[in-house]
């Protein structure tokens, strides 16, 4: 659960780097996705790792879409993949 909260916080911090007009949409999108997956079994390491990797990959996609430097997601990468 702690790791999920760290990922959530890191993704929300990345949302702050997006253009001002797109932030509300992505902040809501992030929250809704984390709420939708709260039922995942905390003991299922494979499912959790898959979700964390997906969080990282989607974050990179959005950062690239808005031409934000990918290095902004280094902390998220350490949490999710490292």
N, CA, C and O atoms as CSV, one atom per row, in Angstrom:
chain,resi,resn,atom,element,x,y,z
A,1,UNK,N,N,0.817,-1.192,0.000
A,1,UNK,CA,C,0.000,0.000,0.000
A,1,UNK,C,C,0.863,1.259,0.000
A,1,UNK,O,O,0.540,2.245,-0.663
A,2,UNK,N,N,1.966,1.215,0.752
A,2,UNK,CA,C,2.848,2.384,0.794
A,2,UNK,C,C,3.420,2.700,-0.580
A,2,UNK,O,O,3.512,3.862,-0.976
A,3,UNK,N,N,3.803,1.654,-1.300
A,3,UNK,CA,C,4.380,1.870,-2.630
A,3,UNK,C,C,3.335,2.482,-3.561
A,3,UNK,O,O,3.652,3.372,-4.350
A,4,UNK,N,N,2.108,2.015,-3.474
A,4,UNK,CA,C,1.040,2.560,-4.309
A,4,UNK,C,C,0.827,4.042,-4.009
A,4,UNK,O,O,0.626,4.836,-4.928
A,5,UNK,N,N,0.868,4.412,-2.758
A,5,UNK,CA,C,0.705,5.818,-2.392
A,5,UNK,C,C,1.878,6.660,-2.879
A,5,UNK,O,O,1.698,7.808,-3.284
A,6,UNK,N,N,3.071,6.093,-2.840
A,6,UNK,CA,C,4.247,6.812,-3.355
A,6,UNK,C,C,4.135,7.008,-4.861
A,6,UNK,O,O,4.469,8.075,-5.377
A,7,UNK,N,N,3.667,5.984,-5.568
A,7,UNK,CA,C,3.477,6.098,-7.017
A,7,UNK,C,C,2.418,7.156,-7.307
A,7,UNK,O,O,2.608,8.004,-8.178
A,8,UNK,N,N,1.317,7.108,-6.587
A,8,UNK,CA,C,0.241,8.082,-6.775
A,8,UNK,C,C,0.765,9.511,-6.571
A,8,UNK,O,O,0.502,10.392,-7.389
A,9,UNK,N,N,1.496,9.733,-5.493
A,9,UNK,CA,C,2.049,11.062,-5.222
A,9,UNK,C,C,3.016,11.515,-6.308
A,9,UNK,O,O,2.997,12.674,-6.723
A,10,UNK,N,N,3.852,10.604,-6.760
A,10,UNK,CA,C,4.834,10.950,-7.797
A,10,UNK,C,C,4.134,11.297,-9.108
A,10,UNK,O,O,4.542,12.233,-9.796
A,11,UNK,N,N,3.096,10.560,-9.458
A,11,UNK,CA,C,2.365,10.839,-10.695
A,11,UNK,C,C,1.647,12.189,-10.576
A,11,UNK,O,O,1.636,12.971,-11.527
A,12,UNK,N,N,1.055,12.458,-9.424
A,12,UNK,CA,C,0.384,13.751,-9.245
A,12,UNK,C,C,1.385,14.910,-9.318
A,12,UNK,O,O,1.049,15.986,-9.813
A,13,UNK,N,N,2.593,14.699,-8.837
A,13,UNK,CA,C,3.628,15.748,-8.952
A,13,UNK,C,C,4.008,15.968,-10.419
A,13,UNK,O,O,4.303,17.091,-10.826
A,14,UNK,N,N,3.999,14.903,-11.200
A,14,UNK,CA,C,4.288,15.046,-12.628
A,14,UNK,C,C,3.180,15.826,-13.335
A,14,UNK,O,O,3.443,16.573,-14.277
A,15,UNK,N,N,1.955,15.649,-12.880
A,15,UNK,CA,C,0.831,16.386,-13.476
A,15,UNK,C,C,1.076,17.893,-13.357
A,15,UNK,O,O,0.688,18.655,-14.242
A,16,UNK,N,N,1.709,18.318,-12.283
A,16,UNK,CA,C,1.991,19.742,-12.083
A,16,UNK,C,C,2.960,20.308,-13.121
A,16,UNK,O,O,3.052,21.525,-13.282
A,17,UNK,N,N,3.668,19.452,-13.811
A,17,UNK,CA,C,4.610,19.894,-14.837
A,17,UNK,C,C,3.939,20.079,-16.201
A,17,UNK,O,O,4.549,20.601,-17.134
A,18,UNK,N,N,2.702,19.655,-16.306
A,18,UNK,CA,C,1.973,19.773,-17.569
A,18,UNK,C,C,1.457,21.198,-17.740
A,18,UNK,O,O,1.411,21.969,-16.781
A,19,UNK,N,N,1.070,21.543,-18.963
A,19,UNK,CA,C,0.475,22.867,-19.185
A,19,UNK,C,C,-0.746,23.068,-18.276
A,19,UNK,O,O,-1.502,22.134,-18.007
A,20,UNK,N,N,-0.908,24.269,-17.827
A,20,UNK,CA,C,-1.933,24.582,-16.831
A,20,UNK,C,C,-3.338,24.133,-17.236
A,20,UNK,O,O,-4.100,23.651,-16.398
A,21,UNK,N,N,-3.676,24.286,-18.494
A,21,UNK,CA,C,-5.030,23.942,-18.925
A,21,UNK,C,C,-5.298,22.433,-18.965
A,21,UNK,O,O,-6.459,22.021,-18.966
A,22,UNK,N,N,-4.262,21.611,-18.999
A,22,UNK,CA,C,-4.455,20.158,-19.042
A,22,UNK,C,C,-4.338,19.503,-17.664
A,22,UNK,O,O,-4.678,18.329,-17.514
A,23,UNK,N,N,-3.875,20.224,-16.681
A,23,UNK,CA,C,-3.673,19.638,-15.343
A,23,UNK,C,C,-4.936,19.071,-14.714
A,23,UNK,O,O,-4.903,17.950,-14.207
A,24,UNK,N,N,-6.061,19.807,-14.726
A,24,UNK,CA,C,-7.263,19.244,-14.074
A,24,UNK,C,C,-7.694,17.907,-14.680
A,24,UNK,O,O,-8.086,16.995,-13.953
A,25,UNK,N,N,-7.623,17.792,-15.983
A,25,UNK,CA,C,-8.015,16.543,-16.639
A,25,UNK,C,C,-7.137,15.388,-16.165
A,25,UNK,O,O,-7.645,14.339,-15.769
A,26,UNK,N,N,-5.826,15.581,-16.205
A,26,UNK,CA,C,-4.923,14.484,-15.843
A,26,UNK,C,C,-4.929,14.201,-14.351
A,26,UNK,O,O,-4.761,13.049,-13.951
A,27,UNK,N,N,-5.115,15.209,-13.521
A,27,UNK,CA,C,-5.215,14.972,-12.081
A,27,UNK,C,C,-6.425,14.086,-11.780
A,27,UNK,O,O,-6.347,13.162,-10.970
A,28,UNK,N,N,-7.549,14.387,-12.449
A,28,UNK,CA,C,-8.757,13.581,-12.264
A,28,UNK,C,C,-8.554,12.171,-12.832
A,28,UNK,O,O,-8.973,11.186,-12.223
A,29,UNK,N,N,-7.920,12.083,-13.984
A,29,UNK,CA,C,-7.657,10.792,-14.623
A,29,UNK,C,C,-6.810,9.904,-13.710
A,29,UNK,O,O,-7.101,8.719,-13.544
A,30,UNK,N,N,-5.775,10.473,-13.127
A,30,UNK,CA,C,-4.890,9.716,-12.236
A,30,UNK,C,C,-5.674,9.209,-11.032
A,30,UNK,O,O,-5.603,8.030,-10.685
A,31,UNK,N,N,-6.412,10.098,-10.407
A,31,UNK,CA,C,-7.181,9.708,-9.222
A,31,UNK,C,C,-8.177,8.598,-9.559
A,31,UNK,O,O,-8.269,7.607,-8.835
A,32,UNK,N,N,-8.911,8.756,-10.639
A,32,UNK,CA,C,-9.900,7.740,-11.017
A,32,UNK,C,C,-9.248,6.388,-11.269
A,32,UNK,O,O,-9.793,5.355,-10.880
A,33,UNK,N,N,-8.097,6.386,-11.911
A,33,UNK,CA,C,-7.428,5.114,-12.182
A,33,UNK,C,C,-6.930,4.453,-10.915
A,33,UNK,O,O,-7.040,3.235,-10.771
A,34,UNK,N,N,-6.385,5.227,-9.997
A,34,UNK,CA,C,-5.927,4.624,-8.748
A,34,UNK,C,C,-7.112,4.105,-7.939
A,34,UNK,O,O,-7.005,3.059,-7.299
A,35,UNK,N,N,-8.222,4.803,-7.956
A,35,UNK,CA,C,-9.417,4.339,-7.252
A,35,UNK,C,C,-9.943,3.063,-7.903
A,35,UNK,O,O,-10.346,2.137,-7.199
A,36,UNK,N,N,-9.945,2.999,-9.226
A,36,UNK,CA,C,-10.451,1.816,-9.931
A,36,UNK,C,C,-9.652,0.559,-9.621
A,36,UNK,O,O,-10.199,-0.544,-9.640
A,37,UNK,N,N,-8.375,0.712,-9.337
A,37,UNK,CA,C,-7.524,-0.458,-9.110
A,37,UNK,C,C,-7.245,-0.717,-7.631
A,37,UNK,O,O,-6.342,-1.487,-7.304
A,38,UNK,N,N,-7.991,-0.098,-6.749
A,38,UNK,CA,C,-7.746,-0.303,-5.316
A,38,UNK,C,C,-8.131,-1.695,-4.853
A,38,UNK,O,O,-7.727,-2.124,-3.773
A,39,UNK,N,N,-8.908,-2.407,-5.660
A,39,UNK,CA,C,-9.351,-3.755,-5.299
A,39,UNK,C,C,-8.321,-4.828,-5.649
A,39,UNK,O,O,-8.533,-6.003,-5.350
A,40,UNK,N,N,-7.219,-4.444,-6.273
A,40,UNK,CA,C,-6.186,-5.422,-6.626
A,40,UNK,C,C,-5.614,-6.015,-5.342
A,40,UNK,O,O,-5.353,-5.306,-4.371
A,41,UNK,N,N,-5.429,-7.308,-5.363
A,41,UNK,CA,C,-4.906,-8.020,-4.192
A,41,UNK,C,C,-3.497,-7.535,-3.867
A,41,UNK,O,O,-2.597,-7.609,-4.703
A,42,UNK,N,N,-3.317,-7.046,-2.667
A,42,UNK,CA,C,-2.017,-6.508,-2.239
A,42,UNK,C,C,-0.942,-7.587,-2.187
A,42,UNK,O,O,0.248,-7.274,-2.159
A,43,UNK,N,N,-1.344,-8.843,-2.173
A,43,UNK,CA,C,-0.387,-9.947,-2.126
A,43,UNK,C,C,-0.011,-10.453,-3.510
A,43,UNK,O,O,0.840,-11.335,-3.634
A,44,UNK,N,N,-0.627,-9.914,-4.546
A,44,UNK,CA,C,-0.350,-10.334,-5.918
A,44,UNK,C,C,0.741,-9.435,-6.500
A,44,UNK,O,O,0.464,-8.427,-7.151
A,45,UNK,N,N,1.983,-9.830,-6.247
A,45,UNK,CA,C,3.126,-9.008,-6.652
A,45,UNK,C,C,3.173,-8.786,-8.163
A,45,UNK,O,O,3.534,-7.702,-8.621
A,46,UNK,N,N,2.811,-9.800,-8.929
A,46,UNK,CA,C,2.855,-9.675,-10.390
A,46,UNK,C,C,1.869,-8.612,-10.878
A,46,UNK,O,O,2.215,-7.772,-11.708
A,47,UNK,N,N,0.646,-8.654,-10.360
A,47,UNK,CA,C,-0.367,-7.674,-10.765
A,47,UNK,C,C,0.044,-6.259,-10.356
A,47,UNK,O,O,-0.134,-5.310,-11.120
A,48,UNK,N,N,0.589,-6.125,-9.160
A,48,UNK,CA,C,1.018,-4.804,-8.696
A,48,UNK,C,C,2.168,-4.268,-9.540
A,48,UNK,O,O,2.168,-3.099,-9.926
A,49,UNK,N,N,3.138,-5.116,-9.822
A,49,UNK,CA,C,4.265,-4.681,-10.654
A,49,UNK,C,C,3.789,-4.254,-12.036
A,49,UNK,O,O,4.285,-3.277,-12.597
A,50,UNK,N,N,2.830,-4.987,-12.577
A,50,UNK,CA,C,2.279,-4.636,-13.884
A,50,UNK,C,C,1.594,-3.267,-13.838
A,50,UNK,O,O,1.758,-2.458,-14.752
A,51,UNK,N,N,0.836,-3.013,-12.785
A,51,UNK,CA,C,0.167,-1.715,-12.635
A,51,UNK,C,C,1.166,-0.583,-12.450
A,51,UNK,O,O,0.997,0.497,-13.016
A,52,UNK,N,N,2.206,-0.827,-11.657
A,52,UNK,CA,C,3.212,0.209,-11.437
A,52,UNK,C,C,3.965,0.511,-12.730
A,52,UNK,O,O,4.232,1.673,-13.035
A,53,UNK,N,N,4.305,-0.518,-13.482
A,53,UNK,CA,C,4.977,-0.300,-14.769
A,53,UNK,C,C,4.068,0.438,-15.741
A,53,UNK,O,O,4.523,1.300,-16.493
A,54,UNK,N,N,2.798,0.104,-15.724
A,54,UNK,CA,C,1.843,0.799,-16.583
A,54,UNK,C,C,1.737,2.273,-16.176
A,54,UNK,O,O,1.639,3.150,-17.034
A,55,UNK,N,N,1.757,2.540,-14.881
A,55,UNK,CA,C,1.726,3.929,-14.397
A,55,UNK,C,C,2.921,4.712,-14.932
A,55,UNK,O,O,2.786,5.848,-15.386
A,56,UNK,N,N,4.074,4.091,-14.869
A,56,UNK,CA,C,5.284,4.753,-15.354
A,56,UNK,C,C,5.205,4.980,-16.867
A,56,UNK,O,O,5.479,6.079,-17.348
A,57,UNK,N,N,4.833,3.946,-17.606
A,57,UNK,CA,C,4.773,4.066,-19.070
A,57,UNK,C,C,3.743,5.099,-19.522
A,57,UNK,O,O,3.999,5.856,-20.458
A,58,UNK,N,N,2.600,5.137,-18.879
A,58,UNK,CA,C,1.583,6.124,-19.240
A,58,UNK,C,C,2.070,7.531,-18.905
A,58,UNK,O,O,1.814,8.478,-19.649
A,59,UNK,N,N,2.764,7.661,-17.795
A,59,UNK,CA,C,3.296,8.977,-17.403
A,59,UNK,C,C,4.305,9.473,-18.427
A,59,UNK,O,O,4.296,10.648,-18.797
A,60,UNK,N,N,5.164,8.587,-18.880
A,60,UNK,CA,C,6.156,8.963,-19.895
A,60,UNK,C,C,5.449,9.385,-21.181
A,60,UNK,O,O,5.845,10.361,-21.818
A,61,UNK,N,N,4.406,8.652,-21.561
A,61,UNK,CA,C,3.665,8.992,-22.774
A,61,UNK,C,C,3.072,10.404,-22.678
A,61,UNK,O,O,3.164,11.192,-23.620
A,62,UNK,N,N,2.467,10.708,-21.531
A,62,UNK,CA,C,1.851,12.032,-21.354
A,62,UNK,C,C,2.923,13.116,-21.328
A,62,UNK,O,O,2.738,14.178,-21.923
A,63,UNK,N,N,4.027,12.868,-20.657
A,63,UNK,CA,C,5.109,13.865,-20.623
A,63,UNK,C,C,5.613,14.142,-22.036
A,63,UNK,O,O,5.837,15.296,-22.403
A,64,UNK,N,N,5.788,13.095,-22.820
A,64,UNK,CA,C,6.233,13.277,-24.208
A,64,UNK,C,C,5.196,14.022,-25.041
A,64,UNK,O,O,5.548,14.847,-25.884
A,65,UNK,N,N,3.932,13.734,-24.806
A,65,UNK,CA,C,2.860,14.402,-25.538
A,65,UNK,C,C,2.939,15.914,-25.365
A,65,UNK,O,O,2.682,16.667,-26.304
A,66,UNK,N,N,3.294,16.356,-24.161
A,66,UNK,CA,C,3.367,17.785,-23.868
A,66,UNK,C,C,4.807,18.311,-23.882
A,66,UNK,O,O,5.071,19.414,-23.404
A,67,UNK,N,N,5.723,17.529,-24.424
A,67,UNK,CA,C,7.134,17.919,-24.558
A,67,UNK,C,C,7.787,18.285,-23.230
A,67,UNK,O,O,8.585,19.218,-23.152
A,68,UNK,N,N,7.435,17.538,-22.194
A,68,UNK,CA,C,8.072,17.694,-20.888
A,68,UNK,C,C,9.202,16.679,-20.818
A,68,UNK,O,O,9.032,15.527,-21.216
A,69,UNK,N,N,10.338,17.099,-20.321
A,69,UNK,CA,C,11.513,16.235,-20.249
A,69,UNK,C,C,11.213,14.961,-19.447
A,69,UNK,O,O,10.711,15.020,-18.325
A,70,UNK,N,N,11.532,13.821,-20.046
A,70,UNK,CA,C,11.293,12.520,-19.396
A,70,UNK,C,C,12.032,12.380,-18.074
A,70,UNK,O,O,11.599,11.621,-17.206
A,71,UNK,N,N,13.117,13.081,-17.907
A,71,UNK,CA,C,13.895,12.952,-16.673
A,71,UNK,C,C,13.085,13.409,-15.458
A,71,UNK,O,O,13.447,13.105,-14.322
A,72,UNK,N,N,12.001,14.131,-15.692
A,72,UNK,CA,C,11.111,14.527,-14.599
A,72,UNK,C,C,10.516,13.296,-13.923
A,72,UNK,O,O,10.117,13.355,-12.759
A,73,UNK,N,N,10.456,12.187,-14.646
A,73,UNK,CA,C,9.851,10.957,-14.116
A,73,UNK,C,C,10.884,10.007,-13.521
A,73,UNK,O,O,10.566,8.849,-13.247
A,74,UNK,N,N,12.109,10.474,-13.318
A,74,UNK,CA,C,13.138,9.580,-12.755
A,74,UNK,C,C,12.760,9.042,-11.386
A,74,UNK,O,O,12.992,7.869,-11.092
A,75,UNK,N,N,12.181,9.889,-10.549
A,75,UNK,CA,C,11.787,9.431,-9.219
A,75,UNK,C,C,10.704,8.361,-9.331
A,75,UNK,O,O,10.744,7.354,-8.625
A,76,UNK,N,N,9.741,8.584,-10.220
A,76,UNK,CA,C,8.687,7.590,-10.438
A,76,UNK,C,C,9.276,6.285,-10.941
A,76,UNK,O,O,8.851,5.208,-10.522
A,77,UNK,N,N,10.251,6.371,-11.834
A,77,UNK,CA,C,10.887,5.157,-12.353
A,77,UNK,C,C,11.560,4.371,-11.240
A,77,UNK,O,O,11.482,3.143,-11.216
A,78,UNK,N,N,12.219,5.061,-10.322
A,78,UNK,CA,C,12.860,4.368,-9.189
A,78,UNK,C,C,11.841,3.663,-8.322
A,78,UNK,O,O,12.090,2.562,-7.832
A,79,UNK,N,N,10.686,4.296,-8.129
A,79,UNK,CA,C,9.648,3.699,-7.293
A,79,UNK,C,C,9.030,2.500,-8.007
A,79,UNK,O,O,8.866,1.435,-7.411
A,80,UNK,N,N,8.690,2.672,-9.273
A,80,UNK,CA,C,7.966,1.635,-10.019
A,80,UNK,C,C,8.850,0.489,-10.500
A,80,UNK,O,O,8.470,-0.679,-10.415
A,81,UNK,N,N,10.000,0.825,-10.990
A,81,UNK,CA,C,10.818,-0.170,-11.698
A,81,UNK,C,C,12.122,-0.496,-10.985
A,81,UNK,O,O,12.854,-1.385,-11.420
A,82,UNK,N,N,12.410,0.171,-9.952
A,82,UNK,CA,C,13.726,-0.014,-9.352
A,82,UNK,C,C,13.695,-0.396,-7.982
A,82,UNK,O,O,14.746,-0.581,-7.369
